Amino acid sequence: MSPVLRKRLLAVAASVAVAGGAFIAGQRPSAEVLLAMELGAHFESSGRHIGTPYVDRLGKGQPLTVCNGITGPEVVAGRTYSPEDCHRIELPRYREAEKQAKARLRHWDTYNPWVRASFIDMVFNLGPGSLDGTTIQRLANSGDLAGACAQMPRWVYGTVAGQRTKLPGLVDRRNTTNELCAEWGRSGHFSAGLLAGGAP
């Protein structure tokens, strides 16, 4: 994981700790959604696409895209999107990714926020239902979280000029989510105790 992203994730964890009960009460996004949004911001654009939409040449169908990987009817050509606009349209997508991941992973409530964030990021990046029938889902649901985490680096392919191609950005992203899923929040790791959550 890059030092820049590590610092940003730790800053999110610190802000969650300061906010305390507001997250538990459901008045604000969960810690894992906020962490996943930070992952998305880093890997989708690092702030480069806040402003005007662009055509994602590596995306399926080369969709008009803005903010941190947002496509669809909210993206209007020629419109300028502020950071606040981006947050407003991204947050429901991340909450939906959280809902999708939680519905598909039966041990969700036992996972710590770092693990949950890694799964939310995958669902946000790959789309709803992307875990259905996968080895990741089978292993996680059998109680083998370590095995499920280890599968993440396999999800690094996109289509370039009609060919299935390993994308360097996805390699970095999946290596990061694998690290979060397998190591963060565990006893002995520097992140242990930074966020309350499930056991693993």
C-alpha positions as CSV (number, residue, x, y, z in Angstrom):
1,M,0.0,0.0,0.0
2,S,1.3,3.5,-0.8
3,P,2.3,5.6,2.1
4,V,-0.1,8.4,0.9
5,L,-3.1,6.0,1.0
6,R,-2.1,4.6,4.3
7,K,-2.0,8.1,5.8
8,R,-5.4,8.9,4.3
9,L,-7.0,5.8,5.6
10,L,-5.6,6.4,9.1
11,A,-6.9,10.0,8.9
12,V,-10.4,8.6,8.2
13,A,-10.1,6.2,11.1
14,A,-9.1,9.1,13.4
15,S,-12.1,11.1,12.2
16,V,-14.4,8.1,12.9
17,A,-13.0,7.8,16.4
18,V,-13.6,11.5,17.1
19,A,-17.1,11.3,15.8
20,G,-17.9,8.3,18.0
21,G,-21.5,7.4,18.5
22,A,-22.8,9.4,15.4
23,F,-21.7,6.5,13.3
24,I,-23.2,3.8,15.5
25,A,-26.5,5.7,15.6
26,G,-26.6,5.6,11.8
27,Q,-26.7,9.3,11.4
28,R,-23.5,9.2,9.3
29,P,-22.0,6.7,6.9
30,S,-20.4,3.6,8.6
31,A,-16.7,3.6,9.1
32,E,-16.3,1.0,6.4
33,V,-18.2,3.1,3.9
34,L,-16.0,6.1,4.6
35,L,-12.8,3.9,4.3
36,A,-14.1,2.4,1.0
37,M,-14.8,5.9,-0.3
38,E,-11.2,6.9,0.5
39,L,-10.0,3.8,-1.4
40,G,-12.2,4.8,-4.4
41,A,-11.0,8.4,-4.3
42,H,-7.4,7.2,-4.4
43,F,-7.7,4.6,-7.1
44,E,-10.4,6.1,-9.3
45,S,-9.0,9.6,-9.7
46,S,-7.0,10.9,-6.7
47,G,-9.1,14.1,-7.2
48,R,-8.2,14.5,-10.9
49,H,-11.8,14.0,-12.1
50,I,-13.6,16.3,-9.8
51,G,-15.0,18.8,-12.3
52,T,-16.1,17.9,-15.7
53,P,-17.0,14.4,-17.0
54,Y,-14.6,12.4,-19.1
55,V,-14.9,9.2,-21.2
56,D,-13.4,6.2,-19.4
57,R,-11.5,4.5,-22.2
58,L,-10.9,1.4,-20.0
59,G,-14.4,1.2,-18.7
60,K,-16.9,-1.3,-20.1
61,G,-18.6,0.6,-23.0
62,Q,-16.3,3.6,-22.4
63,P,-18.8,5.4,-20.2
64,L,-19.0,9.1,-19.4
65,T,-17.5,9.3,-16.0
66,V,-17.0,11.9,-13.3
67,C,-15.8,12.2,-9.7
68,N,-14.4,8.9,-8.4
69,G,-15.7,6.4,-11.0
70,I,-19.3,7.5,-11.2
71,T,-21.2,6.7,-14.3
72,G,-24.9,6.7,-15.2
73,P,-27.7,9.2,-15.5
74,E,-26.3,11.6,-12.9
75,V,-23.3,12.2,-15.2
76,V,-24.2,15.0,-17.7
77,A,-21.7,16.1,-20.4
78,G,-20.6,19.7,-20.0
79,R,-21.7,20.0,-16.4
80,T,-19.2,20.9,-13.7
81,Y,-19.2,18.8,-10.5
82,S,-18.0,20.3,-7.2
83,P,-16.5,18.1,-4.5
84,E,-19.8,18.4,-2.7
85,D,-21.7,17.2,-5.8
86,C,-19.4,14.2,-6.1
87,H,-19.9,13.3,-2.4
88,R,-23.7,13.6,-2.9
89,I,-23.8,11.1,-5.8
90,E,-21.0,8.8,-4.6
91,L,-22.3,8.2,-1.1
92,P,-25.6,6.3,-2.1
93,R,-23.5,4.1,-4.4
94,Y,-21.2,3.2,-1.6
95,R,-24.0,2.5,0.8
96,E,-25.6,0.3,-1.9
97,A,-22.2,-1.6,-2.3
98,E,-22.2,-2.0,1.5
99,K,-25.7,-3.4,1.4
100,Q,-24.8,-5.8,-1.5
101,A,-21.7,-7.1,0.2
102,K,-23.5,-7.6,3.6
103,A,-26.3,-9.5,1.9
104,R,-23.8,-11.9,0.2
105,L,-21.3,-12.5,3.0
106,R,-22.9,-14.4,5.9
107,H,-20.2,-13.6,8.5
108,W,-20.3,-9.8,7.7
109,D,-21.1,-8.8,11.3
110,T,-18.0,-10.5,12.6
111,Y,-15.6,-8.6,10.2
112,N,-13.8,-5.5,11.3
113,P,-14.3,-2.3,9.4
114,W,-11.1,-2.7,7.4
115,V,-12.2,-6.1,6.1
116,R,-15.7,-4.7,5.3
117,A,-14.2,-1.7,3.5
118,S,-12.1,-4.1,1.3
119,F,-15.3,-5.9,0.2
120,I,-17.3,-2.7,-0.3
121,D,-14.6,-1.4,-2.5
122,M,-14.6,-4.5,-4.7
123,V,-18.4,-4.4,-5.0
124,F,-18.3,-0.6,-5.8
125,N,-15.6,-1.2,-8.4
126,L,-17.0,-4.3,-10.0
127,G,-20.7,-3.7,-9.7
128,P,-23.7,-5.1,-7.8
129,G,-23.8,-8.9,-7.6
130,S,-20.1,-9.2,-8.6
131,L,-19.4,-11.5,-5.6
132,D,-22.2,-13.9,-6.6
133,G,-21.0,-17.4,-7.1
134,T,-17.3,-16.5,-6.8
135,T,-14.6,-18.3,-4.9
136,I,-14.3,-15.2,-2.7
137,Q,-17.9,-15.6,-1.6
138,R,-17.7,-19.4,-1.2
139,L,-14.5,-19.1,1.0
140,A,-15.8,-16.2,3.1
141,N,-19.2,-18.0,3.7
142,S,-17.4,-21.2,4.7
143,G,-15.5,-19.2,7.4
144,D,-12.2,-19.0,5.5
145,L,-11.7,-15.3,5.5
146,A,-8.0,-15.6,4.9
147,G,-8.7,-17.6,1.8
148,A,-11.2,-15.1,0.6
149,C,-8.8,-12.2,1.1
150,A,-6.1,-14.1,-0.8
151,Q,-8.5,-14.3,-3.8
152,M,-8.7,-10.5,-4.3
153,P,-5.5,-10.1,-6.3
154,R,-7.0,-12.3,-9.0
155,W,-9.6,-9.6,-9.9
156,V,-7.2,-7.4,-12.0
157,Y,-8.4,-7.8,-15.6
158,G,-10.2,-5.4,-17.9
159,T,-10.8,-5.2,-21.6
160,V,-8.4,-3.2,-23.7
161,A,-8.9,-3.1,-27.5
162,G,-11.1,-6.2,-27.2
163,Q,-8.5,-8.2,-25.2
164,R,-8.6,-9.4,-21.6
165,T,-5.8,-7.4,-20.1
166,K,-4.2,-7.2,-16.6
167,L,-4.5,-3.5,-15.6
168,P,-1.8,-2.1,-13.3
169,G,-4.2,0.2,-11.5
170,L,-6.4,-2.8,-10.6
171,V,-3.3,-4.8,-9.5
172,D,-2.5,-2.0,-7.0
173,R,-6.1,-1.7,-5.9
174,R,-6.5,-5.4,-5.3
175,N,-3.2,-5.8,-3.5
176,T,-4.3,-3.0,-1.2
177,T,-7.7,-4.5,-0.5
178,N,-6.0,-7.9,0.1
179,E,-3.7,-6.2,2.6
180,L,-6.6,-4.5,4.4
181,C,-8.7,-7.7,4.4
182,A,-5.9,-10.0,5.6
183,E,-3.9,-7.8,8.0
184,W,-5.5,-4.5,9.2
185,G,-7.2,-4.5,12.5
186,R,-5.6,-7.7,13.6
187,S,-3.7,-8.2,16.9
188,G,-0.1,-7.1,16.4
189,H,-0.8,-4.9,13.4
190,F,-0.3,-1.1,13.9
191,S,-4.0,-0.6,13.0
192,A,-5.3,-2.9,15.7
193,G,-7.7,-1.1,18.0
194,L,-8.1,2.0,15.8
195,L,-11.7,1.2,14.9
196,A,-14.2,-0.8,16.8
197,G,-15.9,-3.6,14.9
198,G,-16.1,-7.4,14.4
199,A,-13.5,-9.8,15.5
200,P,-11.3,-10.6,12.4
